[in-house]
């Protein structure tokens, strides 16, 4: 084997061995999971890890749940539509479980539990009233027992001689109805409003239907519902749930990824075929692209086992940026001096390639410090892909590109001499940029709104609006309590709910749901027991009137004297189902309870109340995240300004005062244009737009570096090709339905355009 052959083969073998090794390592690791829920990309700003995990548990309970509302003019029509819809959904195999929910309101089991434990379940108000005047309560009980109507069972008076279960049962029924406007009727959960009769039921999507890999799942779901709707035009079918939005966003994301990837690769390959006129060089560029994408995916899967589909949408921009170095190498090779080989070309380009790679990779790695998990994934994905492209250019291209691959008639192989930018023009650009910046800054507004992160389709949006109307409330927020023990969590929740009762009277919210509504804290149970014991002096008289036997009377006395309290484990199944979503249990060594708040009109008062409790937090996700991101965006702008000054100093040190100033003027102009574009398009500077500005400097600085350091050859054409491929990748993001992706793409697209124009005017070929 010749020395030249060995020199050619060794880098090729080593590089591919590394790529194969990465793929093998990925295969040895457990398969990754994919996330589609848009709420998953929202960062958590809570310092307390327990609160973060508790919130995750609470929201995870709803990830696969779908609630259906079937409305019609009569109960019979609504029931017929509901029955057929349930059968159709079961036949389609989309759901693991479908429940009518009426079993959660098992009055019989609830009555039995309350009769046996009524002495522990009295509300604070009822207990205080009994203690203050026990004889009056005895008279009320007798009047109820011999009256025309009771909600509690009179067959259990031997367990509850004072009918304490009556106020408890009334309280429970009221609390149960506060959970929803629906109540059990004929085996269904039914509600009536101006639109007619509505039936509610819930379903849990199966893993296959909820999987991002199954893009047909959401289509099948809509098809089934539409078919039933066509058969029953007199009925309305409404559905609601995070799972539906996740499935729909996954399907949309897959379409966008396919479009962006196919369009970018096809456009770039066609462009290269036209301009290079050589199939071998086209194959080499394609190899570089495949190696970069393979490396990027492999490294990403090593560091992140749970990937969000938005990462792949952002990551498709790598298609255009990862072949920039190949472009510069090929153009420089096609215009090399006589006697130069591939290694000599590499030596001439090494400084420019390294500076360009370093500046770009630095900006991507800055995203690692972002609170957004998705941006950290994009940083790793892009950095790995660019590193692969950089190494491919340095080690594979010198060994694989041959003179016969250069078509001298091709556009990229023809020499082209640019013009030098006059110093007067440099001064004009600098002055104009400064004036524009001074004009734009006062008009800038930094504003983040997480509501912009996801816009549901009209279909799902209308369903959510209608579901809110049927349920009787528009919005729900929540607070989480975390305490060292379950009893402390229940006690704190009970105390907070007492304050919330006052706020309801003041009109600050419409209602709430918590486990303390159905399971009093130990302190409250002891207060209830004290009230029951205060009635013991009247027990003999009560038993004589009601004809209760002596054994039952003594058993009741013993029960009160024993003083045993109850916990959530003692609740009947019907009540446990009611509070399943709000009683989280143990998380990270703490016991957590959730308080769901309905239609809060005074967030400040609620936040103040929860803030007064050390171990409680009021989750205003939209407000919390938006406020924090506003601050982060400002920090990015300040730090980036400092970084720009550092870049300016570094360029002047490396290239001299005059040349360094000329090169630094490019990113400065880019930023000015990007900022002005936000003002022109009426956009607010949000976190994603700011991140785009950061990448503009890293990507755009490459152009000016090659323009000033490209040396002999067609720098102008290399920069043009690099610009086109990059804009093809980021430009396609403008078509994304995901607004942050669209804004990010616009920021980079405009900034790169400015960088390109400045670099083209600065090319100094032949020097």
C-alpha positions as a printed Julia matrix, in Angstrom:
767×3 Matrix{Float64}:
   0.0    0.0     0.0
   1.44   3.4    -1.02
   2.07   6.23    1.42
  -0.48   8.37   -0.39
  -3.06   5.6    -0.2
  -2.43   5.13    3.51
  -2.63   8.87    4.05
  -6.0    8.8     2.32
  -7.51   5.78    4.01
  -6.5    6.21    7.65
  -8.55   9.41    8.4
 -11.49   7.94    6.51
 -11.39   4.7     8.52
 -10.83   6.42   11.88
 -13.6    8.94   11.35
 -16.14   6.32   10.34
 -15.08   4.08   13.19
 -15.89   6.91   15.61
 -19.28   7.45   13.98
 -20.09   3.73   14.14
 -18.89   3.63   17.75
 -21.32   6.42   18.64
 -24.19   4.53   17.03
 -23.29   1.33   18.9
 -23.16   3.25   22.19
 -26.61   4.66   21.52
 -27.96   1.16   20.8
 -26.57  -0.12   24.1
 -28.43   2.55   26.02
 -32.15   2.15   26.71
 -34.44   3.43   23.93
 -35.25   7.15   24.17
 -38.72   8.52   24.82
 -40.31  11.36   22.89
 -42.3   14.21   24.39
 -45.07  16.1    22.59
 -46.74  18.02   25.4
 -45.96  21.7    24.85
 -46.07  22.32   28.59
 -42.99  20.09   28.85
 -40.83  22.74   27.2
 -41.75  25.36   29.81
 -38.94  25.72   32.35
 -39.55  25.42   36.06
 -38.42  28.36   38.14
 -39.3   26.88   41.52
 -36.34  26.6    43.85
 -37.92  23.8    45.86
 -37.33  20.5    44.06
 -40.24  18.93   45.93
 -42.66  21.45   44.43
 -41.25  20.78   40.96
 -41.71  17.02   41.34
 -45.15  17.38   42.92
 -46.29  19.57   40.04
 -44.98  16.94   37.64
 -46.96  14.19   39.39
 -50.12  16.32   39.42
 -49.95  17.22   35.72
 -48.88  13.69   34.71
 -52.21  12.38   35.97
 -53.92  14.32   33.19
 -51.52  13.6    30.32
 -53.53  10.72   28.81
 -57.0   11.63   30.02
 -59.76  12.84   27.68
 -63.13  14.11   28.91
 -66.19  13.91   26.63
 -69.39  15.96   26.82
 -72.38  14.83   24.77
 -75.28  17.27   24.61
 -78.77  17.03   23.15
 -82.31  18.29   23.58
 -83.32  15.34   25.76
 -81.68  12.84   28.02
 -82.71   9.93   25.78
 -81.05  11.46   22.74
 -77.89  12.32   24.67
 -77.75   8.79   26.12
 -78.14   7.16   22.69
 -75.33   9.28   21.23
 -73.13   8.62   24.26
 -73.62   4.86   24.06
 -72.77   4.74   20.36
 -69.75   7.01   20.82
 -68.38   4.82   23.61
 -68.83   1.66   21.53
 -67.13   3.29   18.53
 -64.19   4.45   20.61
 -63.78   0.98   22.11
 -63.92  -0.62   18.67
 -61.23   1.76   17.39
 -58.91   0.58   20.18
 -57.87   4.11   21.14
 -58.59   3.89   24.87
 -57.45   1.6    27.64
 -60.34   2.63   29.85
 -63.62   4.5    29.46
 -65.6    5.44   32.56
 -69.04   7.0    32.95
 -67.93   8.31   36.36
 -71.28   7.78   38.08
 -69.72   5.17   40.36
 -67.76   7.98   41.99
 -71.06   9.16   43.48
 -72.06   5.95   45.22
 -74.47   7.44   47.73
 -74.99   4.13   49.56
 -71.32   3.62   50.4
 -71.0    7.3    51.24
 -73.97   7.13   53.61
 -72.59   4.06   55.38
 -69.2    5.65   55.87
 -70.69   8.91   57.14
 -73.11   7.21   59.56
 -70.25   5.29   61.13
 -67.85   8.24   61.34
 -70.13  11.29   61.56
 -68.73  12.16   65.0
 -65.34  12.82   63.31
 -66.58  14.57   60.15
 -68.41  17.64   61.47
 -67.38  20.9    59.89
 -65.77  23.55   62.03
 -68.94  25.67   61.96
 -71.22  22.76   62.92
 -68.88  21.64   65.72
 -68.73  25.16   67.15
 -72.52  25.44   67.0
 -73.0   22.14   68.87
 -70.47  23.0    71.54
 -72.03  26.4    72.13
 -75.6   25.03   72.48
 -75.87  21.2    72.5
 -79.54  21.14   73.6
 -80.57  23.23   70.59
 -78.86  20.79   68.26
 -80.65  17.86   69.96
 -83.98  19.54   69.27
 -82.99  20.12   65.64
 -82.01  16.47   65.26
 -85.34  15.25   66.64
 -87.21  17.6    64.33
 -85.25  16.25   61.35
 -85.73  12.61   62.35
 -89.5   13.01   62.66
 -89.7   15.38   59.72
 -90.73  14.7    56.14
 -87.3   14.48   54.51
 -83.67  13.58   55.36
 -80.62  13.07   53.14
 -78.99  10.7    55.61
 -80.17   7.19   56.41
 -82.49   6.72   59.41
 -81.74   3.0    59.41
 -78.4    3.61   61.1
 -79.6    5.6    64.14
 -78.1    2.98   66.46
 -74.67   4.07   65.13
 -75.62   7.74   65.0
 -78.36   8.54   67.54
 -78.0   12.33   67.21
 -78.15  12.15   63.41
 -74.8   13.92   63.11
 -74.66  12.4    59.64
 -77.37  14.83   58.42
 -75.22  18.03   58.47
 -72.2   15.99   57.34
 -74.12  14.48   54.41
 -75.49  17.87   53.41
 -71.94  19.21   53.51
 -70.6   16.31   51.45
 -73.29  16.66   48.79
 -72.52  20.35   48.5
 -68.8   19.67   48.25
 -69.31  16.93   45.68
 -71.37  19.27   43.53
 -68.6   21.89   43.75
 -66.33  19.49   41.87
 -68.5   19.69   38.77
 -71.92  20.78   37.56
 -72.66  17.13   36.74
 -74.46  14.74   39.06
 -75.36  11.03   38.77
 -78.63  10.09   37.06
 -79.64   6.71   35.63
 -76.04   5.51   35.63
 -74.66   8.6    33.83
 -73.15  11.9    34.9
 -75.75  14.44   33.78
 -76.04  18.21   33.69
 -78.62  20.57   32.25
 -78.19  24.09   30.9
 -79.72  26.35   28.25
 -78.36  24.09   25.48
 -80.13  21.02   26.79
 -79.0   17.89   28.59
 -75.32  16.94   28.75
 -73.68  13.62   29.62
 -70.05  13.46   30.68
 -67.63  10.54   30.57
 -63.84  10.14   30.58
 -61.33   7.96   28.78
 -57.65   7.08   29.2
 -55.79   6.91   25.88
 -53.78   3.76   25.27
 -50.03   4.09   24.78
 -50.28   3.42   21.05
 -52.86   6.16   20.48
 -50.9    8.66   22.59
 -47.53   7.79   21.02
 -45.82  10.41   18.83
 -44.85   7.61   16.47
 -48.53   7.0    15.73
 -49.51  10.12   13.8
 -52.74   8.4    12.72
 -54.03   8.27   16.3
 -55.47  11.78   16.4
 -56.88  11.38   12.85
 -58.65   8.17   13.87
 -60.02   9.87   16.97
 -61.49  12.76   14.97
 -62.84  10.34   12.35
 -64.69   8.27   14.97
 -66.22  11.36   16.57
 -67.22  12.78   13.2
 -68.91   9.55   12.15
 -70.99   9.42   15.34
 -71.78  13.13   14.98
 -73.07  12.54   11.42
 -75.38   9.78   12.65
 -76.71  11.98   15.45
 -76.94  15.53   14.06
 -79.29  16.48   16.9
 -76.43  16.0    19.4
 -73.19  17.86   20.12
 -69.94  16.02   20.84
 -67.3   17.97   22.73
 -63.94  16.68   23.97
 -61.22  18.18   26.13
 -57.84  17.12   27.47
 -54.09  17.74   27.33
 -53.67  14.38   25.6
 -55.56  15.6    22.53
 -53.43  18.71   22.22
 -50.27  16.62   22.6
 -51.36  14.18   19.91
 -52.36  16.95   17.53
 -49.12  18.88   18.11
 -47.15  15.66   17.52
 -48.9   15.09   14.2
 -48.28  18.71   13.16
 -44.64  18.48   14.26
 -44.06  15.36   12.19
 -45.45  17.11    9.13
 -43.27  20.15    9.74
 -40.13  18.07   10.34
 -40.76  16.13    7.13
 -41.38  19.3     5.12
 -38.38  21.21    6.47
 -36.0   18.25    6.13
 -37.07  17.19    2.64
 -37.27  20.75    1.32
 -33.88  21.78    2.77
 -32.0   18.7     1.55
 -33.65  18.7    -1.89
 -33.06  22.42   -2.43
 -29.42  22.22   -1.33
 -28.67  19.14   -3.46
 -30.27  20.68   -6.56
 -28.33  23.9    -5.96
 -25.03  22.06   -5.65
 -25.7   19.96   -8.72
 -26.3   23.1   -10.76
 -23.31  25.01   -9.43
 -20.77  22.16   -9.08
 -21.72  20.01  -12.07
 -20.02  17.0   -10.55
 -21.77  14.01   -9.05
 -18.74  12.92   -7.01
 -18.52  16.2    -5.12
 -22.27  16.08   -4.57
 -21.9   12.63   -2.99
 -19.12  13.93   -0.78
 -21.23  16.84    0.44
 -24.09  14.42    1.08
 -21.72  12.19    3.07
 -20.68  15.17    5.16
 -24.33  15.99    5.79
 -25.21  12.41    6.78
 -22.2   12.14    9.11
 -23.07  15.43   10.8
 -26.71  14.52   11.33
 -25.81  11.01   12.52
 -23.29  12.38   15.01
 -25.73  15.02   16.21
 -28.5   12.49   16.84
 -26.13   9.99   18.47
 -24.63  12.52   20.9
 -28.07  13.93   21.68
 -29.4   10.48   22.56
 -26.43   9.85   24.83
 -27.06  12.95   26.92
 -30.86  13.18   26.68
 -33.02  10.08   26.86
 -36.26  12.05   26.63
 -36.44  14.16   23.46
 -39.02  16.74   22.55
 -40.23  16.8    18.96
 -39.55  20.55   18.86
 -35.84  19.76   19.18
 -36.02  17.96   15.85
 -37.79  20.91   14.22
 -35.12  23.33   15.44
 -32.42  20.77   14.69
 -33.29  20.6    11.0
 -31.5   23.96   10.62
 -28.31  21.95   10.99
 -28.84  20.72    7.43
 -27.83  24.1     6.01
 -25.18  25.13    8.51
 -23.2   21.88    8.75
 -22.04  21.95    5.11
 -20.79  25.56    5.17
 -17.25  24.42    5.9
 -17.38  21.94    3.0
 -18.47  24.76    0.72
 -15.57  27.0     1.72
 -13.1   24.16    1.34
 -14.35  23.16   -2.09
 -14.39  26.71   -3.47
 -10.91  27.35   -2.1
  -9.69  24.03   -3.54
 -11.22  24.78   -6.94
  -9.29  28.07   -7.02
  -6.06  26.79   -5.46
  -2.64  27.88   -6.67
  -0.68  25.64   -8.96
   1.06  22.88   -7.03
  -1.19  23.11   -3.96
  -2.78  19.89   -2.72
  -5.69  19.38   -0.35
  -3.52  19.68    2.73
  -2.09  23.0     1.58
  -5.64  24.26    1.03
  -6.56  23.11    4.53
  -3.59  24.98    6.0
  -4.65  28.18    4.26
  -8.23  27.83    5.53
  -7.46  26.51    9.01
  -7.5   29.91   10.73
 -10.75  31.05    9.11
 -12.44  27.7     9.66
 -11.38  27.56   13.29
 -12.49  31.11   14.06
 -15.81  30.54   12.33
 -16.34  27.21   14.07
 -15.33  28.62   17.46
 -17.65  31.63   17.27
 -20.62  29.55   16.12
 -20.09  26.74   18.6
 -19.68  29.26   21.42
 -23.06  30.82   20.69
 -24.74  27.42   20.55
 -23.12  26.32   23.8
 -24.45  29.46   25.48
 -27.87  27.86   25.1
 -26.79  25.23   27.63
 -27.39  27.86   30.31
 -30.96  28.42   29.12
 -33.8   27.4    31.47
 -35.54  25.79   28.49
 -34.73  22.06   28.28
 -35.51  22.19   24.57
 -32.82  24.83   23.96
 -30.26  22.75   25.84
 -31.11  19.82   23.57
 -30.75  22.06   20.5
 -27.36  23.25   21.79
 -26.02  19.69   22.11
 -27.55  18.59   18.8
 -26.14  21.54   16.83
 -22.75  21.58   18.54
 -22.21  17.88   17.85
 -23.27  18.27   14.22
 -21.04  21.28   13.64
 -18.08  19.56   15.29
 -18.57  16.6    12.95
 -18.7   18.93    9.93
 -15.57  20.75   11.09
 -13.65  17.5    11.54
 -14.93  16.19    8.21
 -13.6   19.28    6.45
 -10.2   19.08    8.13
  -9.55  15.37    7.88
 -11.72  13.84    5.15
 -11.88  16.48    2.45
  -8.07  16.79    1.93
  -7.9   13.03    1.38
 -11.02  12.57   -0.74
 -11.38  15.63   -2.98
  -9.35  15.22   -6.19
  -8.66  17.6    -9.1
 -10.91  15.52  -11.37
 -13.85  16.4    -9.11
 -13.52  20.06  -10.06
 -15.47  21.03  -13.15
 -13.66  24.13  -14.36
 -16.78  25.23  -16.21
 -18.87  25.16  -13.05
 -19.85  28.43  -11.45
 -18.08  27.75   -8.17
 -14.79  26.91   -9.91
 -14.53  30.23  -11.73
 -12.43  32.98  -10.09
 -14.27  36.05   -8.97
 -12.74  39.2    -7.53
 -14.74  41.36   -5.25
 -14.24  44.95   -4.35
 -12.83  46.48   -1.18
 -15.22  48.39    0.97
 -14.12  52.03    1.09
 -13.3   53.4     4.52
 -15.89  56.12    3.99
 -18.57  53.46    3.51
 -17.47  51.75    6.71
 -17.9   55.02    8.59
 -21.32  55.56    7.01
 -22.48  52.05    8.0
 -21.22  52.48   11.55
 -22.91  55.87   11.91
 -26.17  54.72   10.33
 -26.25  51.62   12.55
 -25.71  53.69   15.66
 -28.5   56.12   14.7
 -30.89  53.26   13.98
 -30.0   51.6    17.25
 -30.58  54.8    19.21
 -33.9   55.25   17.42
 -35.07  51.67   18.0
 -34.04  51.01   21.6
 -36.64  53.35   23.19
 -39.33  51.62   21.14
 -38.34  48.1    22.1
 -40.5   46.12   24.44
 -39.28  42.96   26.13
 -42.32  40.77   26.67
 -42.74  37.02   26.98
 -46.12  35.31   26.91
 -46.23  31.54   27.25
 -49.7   31.59   25.72
 -47.83  32.09   22.44
 -46.01  28.78   22.84
 -48.95  26.85   21.48
 -52.03  27.73   19.49
 -54.6   24.93   19.29
 -56.48  24.21   16.11
 -59.87  25.88   15.7
 -61.53  22.53   16.31
 -59.9   21.88   19.68
 -60.16  25.53   20.68
 -63.92  25.57   20.14
 -64.23  22.31   22.08
 -62.33  23.76   25.03
 -64.52  26.87   25.03
 -67.69  24.79   24.94
 -66.38  22.45   27.67
 -65.83  25.45   29.94
 -69.41  26.58   29.33
 -70.79  23.14   30.13
 -68.69  22.76   33.27
 -69.71  26.18   34.49
 -66.27  27.68   34.98
 -63.66  29.15   32.66
 -60.33  28.61   34.36
 -58.68  26.69   37.14
 -55.36  27.29   38.85
 -53.87  25.37   41.72
 -51.69  25.49   44.8
 -49.58  22.69   46.26
 -48.87  22.09   49.94
 -45.84  19.99   50.92
 -45.24  18.99   54.55
 -43.04  16.4    56.32
 -46.04  14.23   57.27
 -49.42  13.47   55.72
 -51.21  14.85   58.77
 -49.31  18.13   58.63
 -50.12  18.46   54.92
 -53.8   17.89   55.66
 -53.74  20.37   58.55
 -52.07  23.08   56.47
 -54.49  22.46   53.6
 -57.45  22.67   55.97
 -56.21  25.96   57.41
 -55.69  27.46   53.96
 -59.12  26.3    52.82
 -60.71  28.08   55.78
 -59.15  31.3    54.5
 -60.33  30.48   50.99
 -63.91  30.17   52.29
 -63.69  33.79   53.4
 -62.3   34.82   50.02
 -65.19  33.07   48.28
 -67.61  35.22   50.29
 -65.6   38.27   49.22
 -65.87  37.26   45.56
 -62.14  36.65   45.04
 -62.74  33.16   43.63
 -65.73  30.93   42.94
 -64.64  27.75   44.63
 -61.96  25.18   45.28
 -61.39  21.45   45.52
 -59.11  19.72   48.02
 -58.95  16.48   49.96
 -59.58  18.41   53.17
 -63.17  18.91   51.99
 -63.75  15.21   52.58
 -61.04  14.26   55.09
 -60.75  16.7    58.0
 -57.35  17.15   59.57
 -56.64  15.42   62.86
 -57.13  18.7    64.74
 -60.53  19.21   63.11
 -61.51  15.61   63.81
 -60.67  16.14   67.48
 -62.8   19.29   67.49
 -65.63  17.3    65.89
 -65.22  14.57   68.5
 -65.37  17.17   71.25
 -68.68  18.39   69.83
 -70.08  14.85   69.72
 -69.01  14.23   73.31
 -70.79  17.4    74.38
 -74.04  15.66   73.38
 -73.48  12.63   75.66
 -75.55  14.12   78.56
 -78.57  13.88   76.22
 -77.79  10.34   75.01
 -80.09   8.46   77.43
 -83.05  10.68   76.62
 -82.36  10.42   72.88
 -82.11   6.64   72.96
 -85.37   6.37   74.91
 -87.2    8.53   72.36
 -85.77   6.62   69.39
 -86.03   3.19   71.0
 -82.36   2.41   70.68
 -81.27  -0.65   72.62
 -78.87  -0.48   75.56
 -76.12  -2.38   73.74
 -76.13   0.05   70.87
 -76.1    2.99   73.29
 -73.07   1.61   75.13
 -71.37   0.89   71.83
 -71.84   4.5    70.79
 -70.4    5.74   74.1
 -67.39   3.45   73.7
 -66.79   4.75   70.18
 -66.69   8.33   71.38
 -64.48   7.48   74.32
 -62.05   5.58   72.1
 -61.48   8.7    70.02
 -59.99   6.93   66.97
 -59.41   9.25   64.02
 -59.56   8.37   60.32
 -57.27   8.93   57.34
 -57.65   8.82   53.56
 -57.09   5.06   53.69
 -60.4    4.7    55.59
 -62.42   6.47   52.89
 -64.79   4.48   50.68
 -63.8    4.0    47.05
 -66.32   6.56   45.83
 -64.74   9.37   47.86
 -61.18   8.27   47.11
 -61.94   8.58   43.4
 -63.18  12.13   43.96
 -59.94  13.25   45.56
 -57.5   11.04   43.62
 -56.14  13.95   41.59
 -55.61  16.29   44.53
 -54.11  13.93   47.08
 -50.66  13.33   45.57
 -49.06  11.48   48.46
 -45.35  11.25   49.18
 -42.99  13.09   46.84
 -39.29  13.49   47.53
 -39.74  12.77   51.23
 -42.67  15.18   51.67
 -46.43  14.62   51.61
 -48.22  16.8    49.08
 -51.79  18.01   48.69
 -53.26  20.04   45.84
 -55.87  22.78   46.11
 -57.61  23.4    42.77
 -58.97  26.95   42.55
 -61.86  27.85   40.26
 -62.22  31.2    38.46
 -59.81  33.22   40.58
 -60.46  36.94   40.15
 -57.87  38.19   42.64
 -54.57  36.41   42.04
 -52.66  38.74   44.33
 -54.74  37.79   47.36
 -54.38  34.08   46.61
 -50.64  34.44   46.06
 -50.33  36.39   49.31
 -52.24  33.72   51.23
 -50.1   30.9    49.86
 -46.97  32.97   50.33
 -47.77  33.34   54.02
 -47.36  29.58   54.34
 -43.78  28.36   54.16
 -44.64  25.04   52.56
 -47.26  26.13   50.05
 -46.94  27.57   46.57
 -49.52  29.11   44.25
 -48.81  28.03   40.69
 -49.52  30.82   38.25
 -47.65  29.15   35.42
 -48.38  31.79   32.81
 -47.5   34.71   35.08
 -44.51  33.04   36.78
 -42.83  31.83   33.6
 -43.53  34.98   31.58
 -42.16  37.23   34.31
 -39.05  35.12   34.77
 -38.43  34.96   31.04
 -38.72  38.75   30.77
 -35.92  39.01   33.31
 -33.87  36.33   31.56
 -34.28  38.12   28.23
 -32.96  41.34   29.75
 -30.03  39.45   31.25
 -29.27  37.91   27.84
 -29.29  41.35   26.22
 -26.94  42.79   28.86
 -24.56  39.82   28.85
 -24.59  39.76   25.09
 -23.65  43.44   24.99
 -20.69  42.66   27.23
 -19.8   39.67   25.06
 -19.87  41.86   21.96
 -17.34  44.24   23.49
 -15.14  41.24   24.3
 -15.46  40.01   20.69
 -14.46  43.46   19.46
 -11.36  43.5    21.66
 -10.45  39.93   20.64
 -10.77  40.69   16.93
  -8.61  43.79   17.27
  -5.96  41.79   19.11
  -5.97  39.01   16.48
  -6.28  41.13   13.32
  -5.15  44.58   14.3
  -7.08  47.71   15.22
  -8.27  48.69   11.76
  -9.13  45.24   10.44
 -10.6   44.12   13.77
 -12.91  47.15   13.79
 -14.01  46.38   10.23
 -14.82  42.77   11.21
 -16.62  43.75   14.43
 -18.8   46.16   12.47
 -20.52  43.17   10.82
 -22.06  41.61   13.97
 -22.86  45.11   15.21
 -24.8   45.84   12.02
 -26.48  42.44   12.24
 -27.79  43.16   15.71
 -29.03  46.59   14.71
 -30.9   45.16   11.73
 -32.37  42.37   13.86
 -33.54  44.8    16.52
 -34.99  47.16   13.91
 -36.78  44.24   12.27
 -38.63  43.5    15.51
 -39.79  47.11   15.61
 -40.75  47.15   11.91
 -42.74  43.89   12.17
 -44.38  45.0    15.4
 -42.8   42.17   17.41
 -41.82  42.2    21.04
 -38.35  41.0    22.0
 -39.02  37.68   23.69
 -36.67  34.96   24.87
 -36.62  33.09   21.57
 -36.01  36.24   19.54
 -33.11  37.12   21.83
 -31.66  33.62   21.45
 -31.9   34.06   17.68
 -29.88  37.26   18.0
 -27.18  35.37   19.87
 -26.92  32.8    17.08
 -26.89  35.54   14.44
 -23.54  36.73   15.75
 -22.08  33.22   15.86
 -23.3   32.31   12.37
 -22.85  35.71   10.74
 -19.34  36.27   12.04
 -18.25  33.36    9.84
 -19.03  35.38    6.73
 -16.96  38.39    7.64
 -14.07  36.18    8.77
 -14.0   34.39    5.41
 -14.49  37.69    3.62
 -11.44  39.23    5.26
  -9.32  36.08    5.57
 -10.45  33.98    2.61
  -7.31  34.64    0.69
  -6.94  33.89   -2.98
 -10.05  32.43   -4.6
 -13.77  32.88   -4.82
 -14.61  34.08   -1.32
 -17.65  35.88   -2.62
 -19.1   32.69   -4.12
 -18.31  30.62   -1.04
 -20.04  33.18    1.17
 -23.01  33.29   -1.2
 -23.39  29.5    -1.15
 -22.98  29.39    2.62
 -25.61  32.11    2.97
 -28.09  30.34    0.7
 -27.81  26.99    2.48
 -28.12  28.61    5.91
 -31.09  30.74    4.9
 -32.77  27.71    3.32
 -32.58  25.97    6.69
 -33.6   28.86    8.92
 -35.98  30.33    6.36
 -38.13  27.19    6.4
 -38.68  27.79   10.13
 -40.76  30.8     9.12
 -43.42  28.34    7.94
 -43.65  26.65   11.32
 -47.0   26.81   13.11
 -45.12  26.88   16.43
 -44.72  30.6    17.13
 -41.39  30.46   19.03
 -39.89  28.5    16.1
 -41.28  31.08   13.69
 -39.91  34.01   15.73
 -36.55  32.29   16.18
 -36.34  31.67   12.43
 -37.26  35.29   11.62
 -34.6   36.64   13.99
 -31.85  34.51   12.46
 -33.08  34.96    8.88
 -32.98  38.76    9.06
 -29.66  38.86   10.93
 -27.93  36.44    8.55
 -29.17  38.46    5.58
 -27.53  41.58    7.03
 -24.31  39.64    7.72
 -24.24  38.34    4.17
 -24.69  41.76    2.58
 -21.97  43.26    4.75
 -19.58  40.37    4.07
 -20.15  40.54    0.29
 -19.17  44.18    0.34
 -16.06  43.39    2.39
 -14.57  40.57    0.25
 -10.9   41.13   -0.53
  -9.97  38.38   -2.96
  -6.46  38.1    -4.14
  -4.91  39.23   -0.86
